[in-house]
Amino acid sequence: MAKATVDQSVCVGCEACVGVCPVSAISVNDGKASVDQDSCVECGACAATCPVSAISL
């Protein structure tokens, strides 16, 4: 697997991913999610939860 990445053009800033990340690697700034690549543990919870499929691994 790879680190999670967010397609900023698709993200709607709903913050669903923030609540499921076990290491708090995701934050929402200016209405878009971003992933701290150093903290991401590649679990895939965020990608599975995103309602608009803006996150990929």
C-alpha distance matrix in Angstrom:
0.0 3.8 7.0 9.0 11.8 15.1 17.3 20.5 22.7 21.5 21.1 24.3 24.1 24.5 22.7 21.2 17.8 19.7 21.1 18.0 16.0 16.6 16.7 18.6 16.3 17.5 21.0 23.1 25.5 27.9 26.6 23.0 19.9 18.1 15.2 16.0 13.1 14.7 14.7 11.3 9.7 6.5 8.6 8.8 12.6 13.5 12.1 13.8 16.9 17.5 20.6 20.5 16.8 16.7 13.2 10.1 6.4
3.8 0.0 3.8 6.4 8.8 12.4 14.8 17.8 20.2 19.5 19.0 22.4 22.0 23.0 21.1 20.2 16.6 18.2 20.2 17.6 15.2 16.3 15.7 17.1 14.2 15.2 18.5 20.6 22.6 25.0 24.1 20.4 17.3 15.1 12.2 12.9 9.9 11.9 12.5 9.3 9.0 6.1 9.4 9.3 12.9 12.9 11.7 14.3 16.9 16.8 20.1 19.6 16.0 15.1 11.6 8.7 5.1
7.0 3.8 0.0 3.8 6.5 10.1 13.1 15.5 18.5 17.9 16.9 20.1 19.3 20.4 18.2 17.8 14.1 15.2 17.5 15.4 12.6 13.9 12.9 13.8 10.6 11.7 14.9 17.1 19.1 21.8 21.0 17.4 14.2 11.7 8.6 9.2 6.5 8.9 9.3 6.2 7.2 5.2 8.7 8.8 11.7 10.9 10.7 13.7 15.5 15.3 18.8 18.4 15.2 13.7 10.1 8.3 5.6
9.0 6.4 3.8 0.0 3.8 6.8 10.0 12.5 15.4 14.4 13.2 16.4 15.7 16.7 14.8 14.4 10.9 12.4 15.0 13.1 10.8 13.1 12.6 12.6 9.6 9.5 12.6 14.3 16.5 19.0 17.8 14.2 11.0 9.2 6.7 8.9 7.5 10.7 10.3 7.0 8.7 6.4 8.7 7.4 9.6 7.9 7.5 11.0 12.4 11.7 15.2 14.7 11.7 10.1 6.4 5.5 4.5
11.8 8.8 6.5 3.8 0.0 3.8 6.7 9.1 12.0 11.6 10.8 14.4 14.1 15.8 14.5 14.8 11.7 13.3 16.4 15.2 13.2 16.0 15.2 14.5 11.2 10.1 12.2 13.1 14.7 16.6 15.6 11.8 9.3 7.5 6.5 9.3 8.4 12.1 12.4 9.8 12.2 10.2 12.4 10.6 12.4 9.8 9.0 12.7 13.6 11.8 14.9 13.5 10.9 8.2 5.6 5.5 6.3
15.1 12.4 10.1 6.8 3.8 0.0 3.8 5.7 8.7 8.2 7.1 10.7 10.7 12.8 12.2 12.9 10.4 12.2 15.5 15.0 13.6 17.0 16.5 15.0 12.2 9.8 11.0 10.8 12.4 13.7 12.3 8.6 6.7 6.3 7.2 10.7 11.0 14.7 14.7 12.4 15.0 13.1 14.6 12.2 13.2 9.8 9.0 12.7 12.7 10.0 12.6 10.9 9.0 5.6 4.5 6.6 9.0
17.3 14.8 13.1 10.0 6.7 3.8 0.0 3.8 5.5 5.5 6.2 10.0 11.2 13.6 14.0 14.9 13.1 15.2 18.4 18.0 17.1 20.6 20.3 18.6 15.9 13.3 13.9 12.9 13.8 14.1 12.6 9.1 8.8 9.1 10.8 14.1 14.3 18.1 18.3 16.0 18.5 16.4 17.8 15.0 16.0 12.7 11.1 14.5 14.5 11.3 12.9 10.1 8.6 5.1 6.3 8.0 11.1
20.5 17.8 15.5 12.5 9.1 5.7 3.8 0.0 3.8 5.4 5.2 8.3 9.3 12.5 13.1 14.9 13.7 15.1 18.5 18.8 18.0 21.6 21.0 18.7 16.2 13.2 12.7 10.9 11.0 10.7 9.5 6.3 7.4 8.3 11.1 14.3 15.3 18.9 19.2 17.5 20.4 18.8 20.2 17.6 18.1 14.4 13.6 16.8 16.1 12.7 13.9 11.3 11.0 7.3 9.1 11.5 14.4
22.7 20.2 18.5 15.4 12.0 8.7 5.5 3.8 0.0 3.8 5.9 8.4 10.7 13.6 15.2 16.7 16.0 17.9 21.0 21.4 21.0 24.7 24.4 22.2 19.8 16.7 16.1 13.8 13.8 12.6 11.0 8.8 10.7 12.0 14.8 18.1 18.9 22.6 22.8 20.9 23.6 21.7 22.9 19.9 20.3 16.8 15.4 18.2 17.5 13.8 14.1 10.8 11.1 8.1 10.9 13.1 16.5
21.5 19.5 17.9 14.4 11.6 8.2 5.5 5.4 3.8 0.0 3.8 6.4 9.3 11.3 13.2 14.0 13.7 16.1 18.8 18.9 19.1 22.8 23.1 21.1 19.0 15.8 15.7 13.5 14.5 13.8 11.2 9.0 10.2 12.2 14.6 18.3 19.1 22.8 22.5 20.2 22.5 20.3 20.9 17.7 17.7 14.3 12.7 15.1 14.2 10.5 10.4 7.0 7.7 5.3 8.8 11.4 15.1
21.1 19.0 16.9 13.2 10.8 7.1 6.2 5.2 5.9 3.8 0.0 3.8 5.7 7.9 9.5 10.7 10.5 12.5 15.3 15.9 16.1 19.9 20.2 17.8 16.1 12.6 12.2 9.9 11.3 11.1 8.2 5.9 6.8 9.6 12.2 15.9 17.3 20.8 20.1 18.0 20.5 18.8 19.2 16.2 15.7 12.1 11.5 13.9 12.4 8.7 9.2 7.0 8.0 5.2 8.0 11.4 14.8
24.3 22.4 20.1 16.4 14.4 10.7 10.0 8.3 8.4 6.4 3.8 0.0 3.8 5.6 8.4 10.1 11.2 12.8 15.1 16.4 17.2 21.0 21.5 18.8 17.8 14.0 12.9 10.0 11.3 10.4 6.8 6.5 8.3 11.7 14.7 18.2 20.2 23.4 22.3 20.5 23.0 21.5 21.5 18.5 17.3 13.8 13.7 15.4 13.1 9.6 9.2 7.7 10.2 8.4 11.2 14.8 18.1
24.1 22.0 19.3 15.7 14.1 10.7 11.2 9.3 10.7 9.3 5.7 3.8 0.0 3.8 5.5 8.3 9.3 9.9 12.4 14.3 14.9 18.6 18.8 15.8 15.1 11.3 9.6 6.5 8.3 8.3 4.7 4.7 6.0 9.7 12.7 15.9 18.4 21.3 19.9 18.6 21.3 20.4 20.3 17.9 16.3 12.7 13.7 15.5 12.8 10.0 10.5 10.1 12.0 9.9 11.6 15.3 18.2
24.5 23.0 20.4 16.7 15.8 12.8 13.6 12.5 13.6 11.3 7.9 5.6 3.8 0.0 3.8 5.6 8.0 8.9 10.4 12.4 13.9 17.5 18.5 15.6 15.7 12.1 10.9 8.6 11.2 11.6 8.0 8.4 8.5 12.2 14.4 17.6 20.1 22.7 20.8 19.2 21.4 20.5 19.8 17.3 15.0 11.9 13.2 14.1 10.8 8.6 8.7 9.6 11.9 10.9 12.4 16.1 18.9
22.7 21.1 18.2 14.8 14.5 12.2 14.0 13.1 15.2 13.2 9.5 8.4 5.5 3.8 0.0 3.8 5.3 5.2 7.0 9.3 10.5 14.0 14.8 11.8 12.2 8.8 7.9 6.7 10.1 11.8 8.9 8.6 7.2 10.3 11.9 14.8 17.5 19.7 17.5 16.2 18.4 18.0 17.2 15.2 12.8 9.8 12.0 13.2 10.0 8.7 10.1 11.5 12.8 11.6 11.9 15.4 17.6
21.2 20.2 17.8 14.4 14.8 12.9 14.9 14.9 16.7 14.0 10.7 10.1 8.3 5.6 3.8 0.0 3.8 5.5 5.8 7.0 9.2 12.6 14.4 12.2 12.9 10.1 10.5 10.2 13.7 15.4 12.4 11.5 9.6 12.4 13.1 16.1 18.2 20.4 17.9 16.0 17.5 16.7 15.2 13.0 10.1 7.7 9.9 10.2 6.6 6.4 8.0 10.4 11.4 11.3 11.2 14.4 16.4
17.8 16.6 14.1 10.9 11.7 10.4 13.1 13.7 16.0 13.7 10.5 11.2 9.3 8.0 5.3 3.8 0.0 3.8 5.5 5.4 6.3 10.0 11.4 9.6 9.7 7.1 8.7 9.4 13.1 15.4 12.9 11.0 8.1 9.9 9.8 12.7 14.6 16.9 14.3 12.3 13.8 13.1 11.9 10.0 7.5 4.6 7.5 8.7 6.2 6.1 9.2 11.0 10.7 10.1 8.8 11.7 13.2
19.7 18.2 15.2 12.4 13.3 12.2 15.2 15.1 17.9 16.1 12.5 12.8 9.9 8.9 5.2 5.5 3.8 0.0 3.8 5.6 5.6 8.9 9.6 6.9 7.8 5.4 6.3 7.8 11.5 14.4 12.5 11.2 8.2 9.5 9.5 11.6 14.2 15.8 13.0 12.0 13.9 14.2 13.3 12.3 9.8 7.5 10.9 12.2 9.7 9.8 12.6 14.3 14.2 13.1 11.7 14.5 15.6
21.1 20.2 17.5 15.0 16.4 15.5 18.4 18.5 21.0 18.8 15.3 15.1 12.4 10.4 7.0 5.8 5.5 3.8 0.0 3.8 5.8 8.2 10.0 8.1 10.3 8.8 9.8 11.2 14.9 17.5 15.4 14.5 11.8 13.3 12.9 14.7 17.1 18.3 15.1 13.9 15.0 15.4 13.7 13.0 9.7 8.6 12.2 12.3 9.5 10.9 13.3 15.7 15.9 15.5 14.2 16.8 17.6
18.0 17.6 15.4 13.1 15.2 15.0 18.0 18.8 21.4 18.9 15.9 16.4 14.3 12.4 9.3 7.0 5.4 5.6 3.8 0.0 3.8 6.1 8.9 8.4 10.0 9.3 11.5 13.4 17.1 19.9 17.7 16.1 12.9 13.9 12.7 14.5 16.1 17.3 14.0 12.2 12.5 12.6 10.2 9.7 6.2 6.3 9.8 9.6 7.6 9.9 12.8 15.3 14.7 14.9 12.9 14.8 15.2
16.0 15.2 12.6 10.8 13.2 13.6 17.1 18.0 21.0 19.1 16.1 17.2 14.9 13.9 10.5 9.2 6.3 5.6 5.8 3.8 0.0 3.8 5.5 5.4 6.6 6.9 9.9 12.5 16.1 19.2 17.6 15.6 12.0 11.9 9.9 11.1 12.6 13.6 10.2 8.6 9.2 9.9 8.4 8.7 6.4 6.2 9.9 10.8 9.8 11.4 14.8 16.7 15.5 14.9 12.3 13.8 13.5
16.6 16.3 13.9 13.1 16.0 17.0 20.6 21.6 24.7 22.8 19.9 21.0 18.6 17.5 14.0 12.6 10.0 8.9 8.2 6.1 3.8 0.0 3.8 5.8 7.9 9.7 12.6 15.7 19.0 22.4 21.1 19.1 15.5 15.0 12.5 12.7 13.8 13.8 10.1 9.1 8.6 10.4 8.5 10.2 8.3 9.5 12.9 13.3 12.8 14.9 18.2 20.3 18.9 18.5 15.6 16.6 15.6
16.7 15.7 12.9 12.6 15.2 16.5 20.3 21.0 24.4 23.1 20.2 21.5 18.8 18.5 14.8 14.4 11.4 9.6 10.0 8.9 5.5 3.8 0.0 3.8 5.5 8.4 11.2 14.8 17.7 21.3 20.6 18.5 14.8 13.5 10.7 9.9 11.3 10.6 6.8 7.1 7.5 10.3 9.8 11.8 10.8 11.1 14.4 15.7 15.2 16.6 20.2 21.8 20.2 19.1 16.1 17.0 15.8
18.6 17.1 13.8 12.6 14.5 15.0 18.6 18.7 22.2 21.1 17.8 18.8 15.8 15.6 11.8 12.2 9.6 6.9 8.1 8.4 5.4 5.8 3.8 0.0 3.8 5.6 7.7 11.3 14.1 17.8 17.2 15.4 12.0 11.0 9.1 8.7 11.2 11.2 7.8 8.3 10.2 12.3 12.0 13.0 11.5 10.7 14.2 15.8 14.6 15.4 18.8 20.2 19.2 17.7 15.2 16.8 16.4
16.3 14.2 10.6 9.6 11.2 12.2 15.9 16.2 19.8 19.0 16.1 17.8 15.1 15.7 12.2 12.9 9.7 7.8 10.3 10.0 6.6 7.9 5.5 3.8 0.0 3.8 6.8 10.4 12.9 16.5 16.2 13.8 10.2 8.3 5.6 5.0 7.5 8.2 5.3 5.6 8.6 10.3 11.2 11.9 11.4 10.0 12.9 15.3 14.6 14.7 18.3 19.1 17.6 15.7 13.0 14.3 13.8
17.5 15.2 11.7 9.5 10.1 9.8 13.3 13.2 16.7 15.8 12.6 14.0 11.3 12.1 8.8 10.1 7.1 5.4 8.8 9.3 6.9 9.7 8.4 5.6 3.8 0.0 3.8 6.9 9.9 13.3 12.5 10.2 6.6 5.6 4.6 6.2 9.2 11.0 8.8 8.3 11.3 12.0 12.6 12.1 11.2 8.7 11.5 14.0 12.7 12.2 15.5 16.0 15.1 12.9 10.9 13.1 13.6
21.0 18.5 14.9 12.6 12.2 11.0 13.9 12.7 16.1 15.7 12.2 12.9 9.6 10.9 7.9 10.5 8.7 6.3 9.8 11.5 9.9 12.6 11.2 7.7 6.8 3.8 0.0 3.8 6.5 10.1 9.8 8.2 5.6 5.6 6.7 8.1 11.6 13.3 11.6 11.7 15.0 15.7 16.3 15.6 14.4 11.5 14.1 16.7 14.7 13.6 16.3 16.7 16.5 14.0 12.9 15.6 16.7
23.1 20.6 17.1 14.3 13.1 10.8 12.9 10.9 13.8 13.5 9.9 10.0 6.5 8.6 6.7 10.2 9.4 7.8 11.2 13.4 12.5 15.7 14.8 11.3 10.4 6.9 3.8 0.0 3.8 6.7 6.0 5.2 4.2 6.2 8.9 11.0 14.3 16.5 15.2 14.9 18.1 18.4 18.9 17.5 16.2 12.8 14.9 17.4 15.1 13.2 15.2 15.2 15.7 13.0 13.0 16.2 18.0
25.5 22.6 19.1 16.5 14.7 12.4 13.8 11.0 13.8 14.5 11.3 11.3 8.3 11.2 10.1 13.7 13.1 11.5 14.9 17.1 16.1 19.0 17.7 14.1 12.9 9.9 6.5 3.8 0.0 3.8 5.4 5.5 6.4 7.5 10.7 12.3 15.6 17.7 17.0 17.3 20.8 21.1 22.0 20.7 19.7 16.3 18.1 20.8 18.6 16.3 18.1 17.5 18.2 15.1 15.4 18.5 20.4
27.9 25.0 21.8 19.0 16.6 13.7 14.1 10.7 12.6 13.8 11.1 10.4 8.3 11.6 11.8 15.4 15.4 14.4 17.5 19.9 19.2 22.4 21.3 17.8 16.5 13.3 10.1 6.7 3.8 0.0 3.8 5.7 8.4 10.2 13.8 15.7 18.6 21.0 20.6 20.6 24.1 24.0 25.0 23.3 22.3 18.7 19.9 22.6 20.3 17.6 18.6 17.6 18.8 15.7 16.8 20.1 22.4
26.6 24.1 21.0 17.8 15.6 12.3 12.6 9.5 11.0 11.2 8.2 6.8 4.7 8.0 8.9 12.4 12.9 12.5 15.4 17.7 17.6 21.1 20.6 17.2 16.2 12.5 9.8 6.0 5.4 3.8 0.0 3.8 6.9 9.9 13.5 16.1 18.9 21.6 20.7 20.1 23.3 22.8 23.3 21.2 20.0 16.3 17.4 19.7 17.2 14.4 15.1 14.1 15.8 13.0 14.6 18.1 20.8
23.0 20.4 17.4 14.2 11.8 8.6 9.1 6.3 8.8 9.0 5.9 6.5 4.7 8.4 8.6 11.5 11.0 11.2 14.5 16.1 15.6 19.1 18.5 15.4 13.8 10.2 8.2 5.2 5.5 5.7 3.8 0.0 3.8 6.6 10.2 13.2 15.6 18.6 18.0 17.0 20.2 19.5 20.3 18.2 17.4 13.7 14.5 17.2 15.3 12.3 13.7 12.4 13.2 10.0 11.2 14.6 17.2
19.9 17.3 14.2 11.0 9.3 6.7 8.8 7.4 10.7 10.2 6.8 8.3 6.0 8.5 7.2 9.6 8.1 8.2 11.8 12.9 12.0 15.5 14.8 12.0 10.2 6.6 5.6 4.2 6.4 8.4 6.9 3.8 0.0 3.8 6.9 10.1 12.5 15.4 14.5 13.4 16.5 15.9 16.7 14.8 14.1 10.5 11.7 14.6 12.9 10.5 12.8 12.2 12.2 9.1 9.0 12.3 14.4
18.1 15.1 11.7 9.2 7.5 6.3 9.1 8.3 12.0 12.2 9.6 11.7 9.7 12.2 10.3 12.4 9.9 9.5 13.3 13.9 11.9 15.0 13.5 11.0 8.3 5.6 5.6 6.2 7.5 10.2 9.9 6.6 3.8 0.0 3.8 6.7 9.0 12.0 11.6 10.9 14.3 14.1 15.6 14.4 14.4 11.1 12.3 15.7 14.7 12.7 15.6 14.8 13.9 10.6 9.5 11.8 13.1
15.2 12.2 8.6 6.7 6.5 7.2 10.8 11.1 14.8 14.6 12.2 14.7 12.7 14.4 11.9 13.1 9.8 9.5 12.9 12.7 9.9 12.5 10.7 9.1 5.6 4.6 6.7 8.9 10.7 13.8 13.5 10.2 6.9 3.8 0.0 3.8 5.7 8.7 8.1 7.1 10.7 10.8 12.6 12.0 12.5 9.8 11.4 14.7 14.4 13.2 16.6 16.2 14.6 11.8 9.4 10.9 11.1
16.0 12.9 9.2 8.9 9.3 10.7 14.1 14.3 18.1 18.3 15.9 18.2 15.9 17.6 14.8 16.1 12.7 11.6 14.7 14.5 11.1 12.7 9.9 8.7 5.0 6.2 8.1 11.0 12.3 15.7 16.1 13.2 10.1 6.7 3.8 0.0 3.8 5.5 5.5 6.2 10.0 11.3 13.5 13.9 14.6 12.6 14.4 17.6 17.4 16.7 20.2 20.0 18.3 15.6 13.0 13.9 13.3
13.1 9.9 6.5 7.5 8.4 11.0 14.3 15.3 18.9 19.1 17.3 20.2 18.4 20.1 17.5 18.2 14.6 14.2 17.1 16.1 12.6 13.8 11.3 11.2 7.5 9.2 11.6 14.3 15.6 18.6 18.9 15.6 12.5 9.0 5.7 3.8 0.0 3.8 5.5 5.3 8.6 9.5 12.5 13.2 14.8 13.3 14.4 17.7 18.3 17.7 21.3 20.8 18.5 16.0 13.0 12.8 11.4
14.7 11.9 8.9 10.7 12.1 14.7 18.1 18.9 22.6 22.8 20.8 23.4 21.3 22.7 19.7 20.4 16.9 15.8 18.3 17.3 13.6 13.8 10.6 11.2 8.2 11.0 13.3 16.5 17.7 21.0 21.6 18.6 15.4 12.0 8.7 5.5 3.8 0.0 3.8 5.9 8.5 10.6 13.5 15.1 16.5 15.6 17.2 20.2 20.7 20.6 24.3 24.2 21.9 19.6 16.4 16.2 14.3
14.7 12.5 9.3 10.3 12.4 14.7 18.3 19.2 22.8 22.5 20.1 22.3 19.9 20.8 17.5 17.9 14.3 13.0 15.1 14.0 10.2 10.1 6.8 7.8 5.3 8.8 11.6 15.2 17.0 20.6 20.7 18.0 14.5 11.6 8.1 5.5 5.5 3.8 0.0 3.8 6.4 9.2 11.3 13.1 13.9 13.3 15.5 18.1 18.3 18.7 22.5 22.9 20.8 18.9 15.6 15.8 14.1
11.3 9.3 6.2 7.0 9.8 12.4 16.0 17.5 20.9 20.2 18.0 20.5 18.6 19.2 16.2 16.0 12.3 12.0 13.9 12.2 8.6 9.1 7.1 8.3 5.6 8.3 11.7 14.9 17.3 20.6 20.1 17.0 13.4 10.9 7.1 6.2 5.3 5.9 3.8 0.0 3.8 5.6 7.9 9.5 10.7 10.3 12.1 14.7 15.4 15.8 19.6 20.1 17.7 16.1 12.6 12.4 10.4
9.7 9.0 7.2 8.7 12.2 15.0 18.5 20.4 23.6 22.5 20.5 23.0 21.3 21.4 18.4 17.5 13.8 13.9 15.0 12.5 9.2 8.6 7.5 10.2 8.6 11.3 15.0 18.1 20.8 24.1 23.3 20.2 16.5 14.3 10.7 10.0 8.6 8.5 6.4 3.8 0.0 3.8 5.6 8.5 10.0 11.0 12.5 14.4 15.7 16.9 20.7 21.5 18.8 17.9 14.2 13.3 10.7
6.5 6.1 5.2 6.4 10.2 13.1 16.4 18.8 21.7 20.3 18.8 21.5 20.4 20.5 18.0 16.7 13.1 14.2 15.4 12.6 9.9 10.4 10.3 12.3 10.3 12.0 15.7 18.4 21.1 24.0 22.8 19.5 15.9 14.1 10.8 11.3 9.5 10.6 9.2 5.6 3.8 0.0 3.8 5.6 8.4 9.3 9.8 11.7 13.7 14.8 18.5 19.0 16.0 15.4 11.6 10.1 7.2
8.6 9.4 8.7 8.7 12.4 14.6 17.8 20.2 22.9 20.9 19.2 21.5 20.3 19.8 17.2 15.2 11.9 13.3 13.7 10.2 8.4 8.5 9.8 12.0 11.2 12.6 16.3 18.9 22.0 25.0 23.3 20.3 16.7 15.6 12.6 13.5 12.5 13.5 11.3 7.9 5.6 3.8 0.0 3.8 5.7 8.0 9.0 9.7 11.7 13.6 17.1 18.4 15.6 15.8 12.2 11.2 9.0
8.8 9.3 8.8 7.4 10.6 12.2 15.0 17.6 19.9 17.7 16.2 18.5 17.9 17.3 15.2 13.0 10.0 12.3 13.0 9.7 8.7 10.2 11.8 13.0 11.9 12.1 15.6 17.5 20.7 23.3 21.2 18.2 14.8 14.4 12.0 13.9 13.2 15.1 13.1 9.5 8.5 5.6 3.8 0.0 3.8 5.5 5.3 6.2 8.6 10.3 13.7 14.7 11.9 12.4 9.0 8.2 6.9
12.6 12.9 11.7 9.6 12.4 13.2 16.0 18.1 20.3 17.7 15.7 17.3 16.3 15.0 12.8 10.1 7.5 9.8 9.7 6.2 6.4 8.3 10.8 11.5 11.4 11.2 14.4 16.2 19.7 22.3 20.0 17.4 14.1 14.4 12.5 14.6 14.8 16.5 13.9 10.7 10.0 8.4 5.7 3.8 0.0 3.8 5.6 5.2 6.2 8.7 12.0 14.0 11.9 12.7 9.9 10.4 10.1
13.5 12.9 10.9 7.9 9.8 9.8 12.7 14.4 16.8 14.3 12.1 13.8 12.7 11.9 9.8 7.7 4.6 7.5 8.6 6.3 6.2 9.5 11.1 10.7 10.0 8.7 11.5 12.8 16.3 18.7 16.3 13.7 10.5 11.1 9.8 12.6 13.3 15.6 13.3 10.3 11.0 9.3 8.0 5.5 3.8 0.0 3.8 5.4 5.1 6.1 9.8 11.2 9.5 9.5 6.9 8.5 9.4
12.1 11.7 10.7 7.5 9.0 9.0 11.1 13.6 15.4 12.7 11.5 13.7 13.7 13.2 12.0 9.9 7.5 10.9 12.2 9.8 9.9 12.9 14.4 14.2 12.9 11.5 14.1 14.9 18.1 19.9 17.4 14.5 11.7 12.3 11.4 14.4 14.4 17.2 15.5 12.1 12.5 9.8 9.0 5.3 5.6 3.8 0.0 3.8 5.4 5.4 8.8 9.5 6.7 7.5 4.9 5.7 7.2
13.8 14.3 13.7 11.0 12.7 12.7 14.5 16.8 18.2 15.1 13.9 15.4 15.5 14.1 13.2 10.2 8.7 12.2 12.3 9.6 10.8 13.3 15.7 15.8 15.3 14.0 16.7 17.4 20.8 22.6 19.7 17.2 14.6 15.7 14.7 17.6 17.7 20.2 18.1 14.7 14.4 11.7 9.7 6.2 5.2 5.4 3.8 0.0 3.8 5.9 8.3 10.1 8.0 10.1 8.4 8.9 10.1
16.9 16.9 15.5 12.4 13.6 12.7 14.5 16.1 17.5 14.2 12.4 13.1 12.8 10.8 10.0 6.6 6.2 9.7 9.5 7.6 9.8 12.8 15.2 14.6 14.6 12.7 14.7 15.1 18.6 20.3 17.2 15.3 12.9 14.7 14.4 17.4 18.3 20.7 18.3 15.4 15.7 13.7 11.7 8.6 6.2 5.1 5.4 3.8 0.0 3.8 6.2 8.9 8.2 9.9 9.0 10.9 12.6
17.5 16.8 15.3 11.7 11.8 10.0 11.3 12.7 13.8 10.5 8.7 9.6 10.0 8.6 8.7 6.4 6.1 9.8 10.9 9.9 11.4 14.9 16.6 15.4 14.7 12.2 13.6 13.2 16.3 17.6 14.4 12.3 10.5 12.7 13.2 16.7 17.7 20.6 18.7 15.8 16.9 14.8 13.6 10.3 8.7 6.1 5.4 5.9 3.8 0.0 3.8 5.6 5.3 6.5 6.7 9.5 12.2
20.6 20.1 18.8 15.2 14.9 12.6 12.9 13.9 14.1 10.4 9.2 9.2 10.5 8.7 10.1 8.0 9.2 12.6 13.3 12.8 14.8 18.2 20.2 18.8 18.3 15.5 16.3 15.2 18.1 18.6 15.1 13.7 12.8 15.6 16.6 20.2 21.3 24.3 22.5 19.6 20.7 18.5 17.1 13.7 12.0 9.8 8.8 8.3 6.2 3.8 0.0 3.8 5.8 7.9 9.5 12.2 15.2
20.5 19.6 18.4 14.7 13.5 10.9 10.1 11.3 10.8 7.0 7.0 7.7 10.1 9.6 11.5 10.4 11.0 14.3 15.7 15.3 16.7 20.3 21.8 20.2 19.1 16.0 16.7 15.2 17.5 17.6 14.1 12.4 12.2 14.8 16.2 20.0 20.8 24.2 22.9 20.1 21.5 19.0 18.4 14.7 14.0 11.2 9.5 10.1 8.9 5.6 3.8 0.0 3.8 5.5 8.4 11.0 14.5
16.8 16.0 15.2 11.7 10.9 9.0 8.6 11.0 11.1 7.7 8.0 10.2 12.0 11.9 12.8 11.4 10.7 14.2 15.9 14.7 15.5 18.9 20.2 19.2 17.6 15.1 16.5 15.7 18.2 18.8 15.8 13.2 12.2 13.9 14.6 18.3 18.5 21.9 20.8 17.7 18.8 16.0 15.6 11.9 11.9 9.5 6.7 8.0 8.2 5.3 5.8 3.8 0.0 3.8 5.5 7.4 10.9
16.7 15.1 13.7 10.1 8.2 5.6 5.1 7.3 8.1 5.3 5.2 8.4 9.9 10.9 11.6 11.3 10.1 13.1 15.5 14.9 14.9 18.5 19.1 17.7 15.7 12.9 14.0 13.0 15.1 15.7 13.0 10.0 9.1 10.6 11.8 15.6 16.0 19.6 18.9 16.1 17.9 15.4 15.8 12.4 12.7 9.5 7.5 10.1 9.9 6.5 7.9 5.5 3.8 0.0 3.8 6.7 10.4
13.2 11.6 10.1 6.4 5.6 4.5 6.3 9.1 10.9 8.8 8.0 11.2 11.6 12.4 11.9 11.2 8.8 11.7 14.2 12.9 12.3 15.6 16.1 15.2 13.0 10.9 12.9 13.0 15.4 16.8 14.6 11.2 9.0 9.5 9.4 13.0 13.0 16.4 15.6 12.6 14.2 11.6 12.2 9.0 9.9 6.9 4.9 8.4 9.0 6.7 9.5 8.4 5.5 3.8 0.0 3.8 7.0
10.1 8.7 8.3 5.5 5.5 6.6 8.0 11.5 13.1 11.4 11.4 14.8 15.3 16.1 15.4 14.4 11.7 14.5 16.8 14.8 13.8 16.6 17.0 16.8 14.3 13.1 15.6 16.2 18.5 20.1 18.1 14.6 12.3 11.8 10.9 13.9 12.8 16.2 15.8 12.4 13.3 10.1 11.2 8.2 10.4 8.5 5.7 8.9 10.9 9.5 12.2 11.0 7.4 6.7 3.8 0.0 3.8
6.4 5.1 5.6 4.5 6.3 9.0 11.1 14.4 16.5 15.1 14.8 18.1 18.2 18.9 17.6 16.4 13.2 15.6 17.6 15.2 13.5 15.6 15.8 16.4 13.8 13.6 16.7 18.0 20.4 22.4 20.8 17.2 14.4 13.1 11.1 13.3 11.4 14.3 14.1 10.4 10.7 7.2 9.0 6.9 10.1 9.4 7.2 10.1 12.6 12.2 15.2 14.5 10.9 10.4 7.0 3.8 0.0
